[in-house]
Amino acid sequence: MTTRRKSNPAFLNGVPEMLILRLLSQRPMYGYELVQAIRRSTHEGLEFGEGCVYPILHRLEAESLLKSRRESVAGRERVVYQVTAKGRAELTETVASWRQVVESINHALQGGERGNRALA
């Protein structure tokens, strides 16, 4: 029997961006460090590889939600990212929207309209 690697569900559009902004709002990080931080912070429930994370980092930087600087560590150069004020505002808005979606889905999964009729 082969072990199949689980993949992230298709409905996670926008989640990597939200997690990246959240984690980088806590402290600056370079790409690979961020990949590991996403895995750890989600209790290994979500994994976004470097092939997913780096294009998002570049796009968020182009949108001025992140800024970067180069650091030399042990003879190697790293690009370290951090959230801008615009990125913090976007994170606040995205988290509020995410919480509303989660609340709505939870309501629907718990019976939706049936629950409303019980209150009426």
C-alpha positions in Angstrom: 0.0 0.0 0.0 1.4 3.4 -0.9 1.0 6.3 1.4 -0.6 9.2 -0.3 0.6 12.7 0.7 -2.3 14.9 1.7 -2.8 18.1 -0.2 -4.4 21.3 0.8 -8.1 21.6 -0.1 -8.9 23.7 -3.2 -11.1 26.1 -1.3 -8.1 27.6 0.5 -7.7 30.5 -2.0 -6.4 33.5 -0.2 -5.4 31.5 2.9 -1.6 31.5 2.1 -1.6 35.3 1.7 -3.4 35.7 5.0 -1.1 33.4 6.9 2.0 35.0 5.3 0.8 38.5 6.3 0.0 37.2 9.8 3.3 35.5 10.4 5.3 38.4 9.0 3.4 40.8 11.1 4.9 39.0 14.1 8.5 39.2 12.9 10.5 39.5 9.6 11.4 36.2 8.0 13.0 34.8 4.8 11.1 32.5 2.5 12.2 29.1 3.6 11.7 30.1 7.3 8.2 31.3 6.4 7.4 27.9 4.8 8.4 26.2 8.0 6.5 28.7 10.2 3.3 28.1 8.2 3.6 24.4 8.8 4.3 24.8 12.5 1.7 27.4 13.2 -1.0 25.3 11.6 0.1 22.2 13.6 1.2 20.7 10.2 -2.4 20.9 9.0 -1.3 23.1 6.1 1.8 23.0 4.0 2.6 25.5 1.3 5.9 24.8 -0.5 8.4 27.3 -1.6 6.9 27.2 -5.1 3.7 28.5 -3.7 5.2 30.9 -1.1 7.8 32.8 -3.2 5.4 34.0 -5.9 3.0 35.2 -3.2 5.8 37.1 -1.4 6.8 38.8 -4.7 3.2 39.7 -5.5 2.6 41.1 -1.9 5.8 43.1 -2.2 4.7 44.5 -5.6 1.4 45.5 -4.0 3.4 47.3 -1.2 1.9 44.9 1.5 5.5 43.7 2.2 8.9 45.1 2.0 12.2 43.2 1.8 15.9 43.6 2.5 18.9 41.5 1.8 20.9 39.9 4.6 24.2 38.1 4.4 24.3 35.0 6.7 27.3 32.7 6.7 28.3 33.8 3.3 24.8 33.3 1.8 22.4 36.1 0.9 18.8 35.9 2.1 15.8 38.1 1.3 14.0 38.9 4.5 10.4 40.1 4.3 8.3 42.2 6.7 4.8 43.6 6.6 4.2 47.3 5.8 1.5 49.5 7.3 -0.6 48.8 4.2 0.0 45.1 4.8 -1.2 45.3 8.4 -4.4 47.1 7.3 -5.0 44.4 4.6 -4.4 41.7 7.2 -7.0 43.3 9.6 -9.5 43.4 6.8 -8.8 39.9 5.5 -9.0 38.4 9.0 -12.4 40.1 9.6 -13.7 38.7 6.3 -12.3 35.3 7.1 -14.0 35.2 10.5 -17.3 36.1 8.9 -17.0 33.3 6.3 -16.1 30.8 9.0 -19.1 31.9 11.1 -21.4 31.6 8.2 -20.2 28.2 7.2 -20.4 27.0 10.7 -24.0 28.2 10.9 -24.9 26.4 7.7 -23.1 23.2 8.9 -25.1 23.3 12.1 -28.4 23.3 10.3 -28.7 26.8 8.9 -32.3 27.8 8.5 -33.5 25.1 11.0 -31.5 26.9 13.7 -33.2 30.3 12.7 -36.7 28.8 12.9 -36.0 27.5 16.3 -35.2 31.0 17.4 -38.4 32.5 15.8 
